[in-house]
Each structure stands twice: as C-alpha cells, then as structure tokens.
C-alpha cells in the first residue's frame, strides 16, 4: 500500500470518526470512540494522540459530554492536518454540519468530472437533487436519477418536469422509481466507472450533522455499478 493511499485512508478515517459521534451518555461507547481516535492520531500527530489519551484517562472525572467535546476539538484539528496530506482528489470529502455551501461545492466537484453520464442514487430524493445539484454538472451530460417510489419526496417530480422544460437536451434528465426499500445506498456514478458514496441524502446533506463523500475503489466499485445497473433496468420510468 503506497504512502498516498495511507494518507487518503487516514483522512477518511478521521472524518468518519467525526461523523460517528457516540452517545455521550454511554461511557463505554465514548471510551471506545476516543480509543479509535487515539490510534489513528498516532499516525498523524503524536501530540494530538497524547491529548486524546489524556482525555480518555480523565473521562470518569470530567464526564462523558465534556470528553466528547474535547475529543471533537482534537479530531477537527487532525482532520485539517490529514486533509492537507491527502491527495487532491480526496480533499474536501468531509462536510461540517450546517455547511450548505460546502456541501454543494463538494458534490459539484464530483459532478463536473463526468464527460458523458451521471447516475445519482438517493432513496429520499427531492427537488434539491435537480435545483441544487444536477445543475452543477456540465451541459450535455446525461443525468440519471434513481430513487425509491415510496420514499421519494413530493417535490421531486414537479421539479423534474420544470427542469426538463427549461433545459431540454442541453441537460438531459432521466428518472426512474425503484421498488420500495430496494435501494440501500446514496451514491453518484461518474461515466459508469467511478463511484462515490454519500453518507446522507442530498435533501438535507450536512444540515444537522457532518457528512462525507468518499470514492469507492476496486472491485467494490464494479459491484455497485453492476448492482445499480440492474436496479435501473427494473425501475419504473418517470
């Protein structure tokens, strides 16, 4: 495994720790979480690792809520360090809570990679998939929107109709509704070869909690592409 891969993985791991906030009333969950944070910190910044270890050791005196708050301060600092070391293609994968503009920018960086086709999968799709995100793709890109026929939001189909009316062949948009509860991911497929997973639905991306957009590599990417090709083929056209 090369150094660049390690740097990307460290960045992803720190971001996931920030996302996976423990129940601060559960002392054992807090200690496990801080332990994982300490382990990865040792690979990034020894001073931060020592700080996390100290937080863990005084957890029973400081209380779990304060321990989580202190650990988060260290983790966000580590995230910034890990992001600077990560390859440029992996930077910007994590979005802080309440950062709507950052969320739009992060998705946009993925969408503009497409030269032919984009497939956006989100069981809870609403109008934002079109008004906030699909519009960020380059003109001429085929946009495929796959959502759940039962979970899709009422605003989606009216927005799709207006999008088609306004853009027509300049931004061709295709949409299909999959069988209820058949979609288990929120993801973006770029040119049928590159896959990104999104940890939250686009309708509320990073509104209340951190979110991430992470590239799926290797065999896992191919398996997801094949699986969602099948979902698309069997879904109902809108």
N, C-alpha and C positions, 0 to 999 in steps of 0.2 A: 504494500500500500504506500503510495507516494506521499510526500510531505503536503502537497496541495490538497490531497484527499483528506488527510488528517485535519488540516486547518478548516476545511469546509465542514467536516463532521463535528468538530468542536463547536463551531458557530451554531450549527443546527441543534446540537445537544443543549447548549446553554439556553437558546431560545425556547426549546421545548420545556426545560425546567421552569422558565418564567411562566409559560402557559399552564403548566400542570401544578397550579397552586394547591397545596394541601389544605385540608380542613383544619383551620388553626385551633380548633377545639380538640383535635386528636394529636396528643403529644407524640405518639409513636410514628404517625404519618409525617409530622413535622421533622422529627429526627432523621427518618429515612430520607426525606427530601433534601435536608441540609447535608446529609452524608453523601448523597449522589453529587450535590453541588460541589462539595469539598474535593471529591475525587477528580472531577473534570477541571476544577480550578488549579489543581496541582500541575496540569499540563499547560496552563495558560499564564498563571501569575501566582507565585508561591506566597506572596504577601496576602493576596486575597484568599488563598486556601487557608492560611493561618487564621485570618479574620473569621472565616466561616467555621473553622474548627472551634474557635473561642465562643462563637455564638451558640454552637451546639452544646458546649460544655456548661454554659451558664443558663441553658434553656429553662431548667426547672426553677431557677430563681427569677429570671426576667419575665417568664410567662410566654406561652406559645405565640400569641398575637404579636408581641414586640419582637420575638425571634424571627418570625416570618417577615416582618417589616425590615428588620436589619439585614436579613439574608437577601431580600429583594434588592436592596440598595447595592450590595456587593455584586449580585448577578447582573444587574443592568450595566454596571461598570465593566464586568467581564464580557458581556455581550458586545459592547462597543470595541473592546480590545480584540475579541475573536472576529468581529466583522471586518476590522481593518486588515487582519491577517488572511482572511478568506479570499479565494479567487473572486474577481469582479463579478463573474456570472452568478455567484451565490450571495453576493451582498444585497441587502435590502429585503431579505426573506421574512424578517420578523417585523411586526407592526404593533406598536404600543396601543393600549386601549384608548379610545377616544380620538384616534388619529385618522379621520376620514380621508384627508387629502393624501396621507402616506399610503393608505390602503389603495386608493385609486392609482397612485403612481406605481406601486408595486405590481398591481395587476396589469397596468399599462405596459410595463417593461417586459412582461411575458407576452402579451398580445401582439406587440409590434414585431416580435420575432417571426411571425408567420409570413410566409411568402405565397401560400395557396389556400390553406384551410385551417380553421379553428373549431374545435368542439369544446363547448363549455357544458359541464355536467353539474347540476345542482338540484337536489330533490325539492328545495324550497324556493325555487326561482320566482322573482317578481320583476317589476318594471325596471329596477336598477340594473339588471343584467344587460339591458339594452341602453337605457338612458345614461348610465354612469360608466359602463364597462365596454360593451360591444363597440360603442362609438370610438373607442381608443385604438381599435385595430386599423390597419392601413386600408384605404379604399381598394375594392376589388377582391378582398379576401372573402372566401365562402365561410359564413358563420353558421355553425350547427349548435342549437341549444336543446339539450336533453334534460327533461325534468320529470317529476312524478305526477301522474294525472290526478292524484288525490291531494298531494301536499303543495302543489303549485299555488302561488298566491293569485287572487282575483285580478290584480293589476297587470299580470303578465300578458295575457292575450290582447287586451286593448293596446298596450304599449307595442306589442309585436306588429299589430295592424298599422299603427301610426308610423313605426319605423320603416316598414315596407313601403308605405305610401310616400314617405319623404325621400327615401334613399334608393329604392328600386334596385336596379342591377349594379349601382355603384357600391352598395354594401349588401350583397345578397344574404338574407337571413332565412334559415330553415329551422323549424322547431318540431319536436316530437314529444309525446307524452308516454312515458314508460308505465308499466303496470305498477299498482300501488306497492310500496315498500321494496321494490326490486333494486333500487339504486342505493348503494351503500357509501359512495364517495362523493366528494365535491372536488372536481378536478378540471384541468384545462389540458387539451391535447393539441399540440402545435404541429401542423403539417404531417399528421399521422405518424410521428416518430418521437416526439419529445413530450413527456408527461410531467405536469406539475400538480401536486395535491394542495388543496386549500383547506385549512382546518375549520373554517366557519363558512356558512352560507354567505353569498355575496350581498344578500339583502340587509345584513347587519354586520358586515365584516369589520372586526375590531371596534365595534361600537362600545362594548362594555368590558371586554377582556382582550388580552393580547391574542394575536392571530399569526399564522405563518403560511408561507407559500414555499414549498420545497420541491425541487426536481427529483423525480423518480428515475433511477438509473437501471441499466442492465436488463435482466430477464423480467424483473418486476414491471418495468415499463411496458414491455411487449405483452405481458399477460393482461395488464389493464387495458391496453389498446384493443386487444382481441376480444376481451370481455365486453367492452363498451361498444364495439362494432356490432356485437350480437344484440345488445340492448337496443341500439339504434335501429337495427334492421327489424326488430319485432315491435317497436313502439308505434303509436298512432300519430300520424302527421297532423299538424295544426295548420 
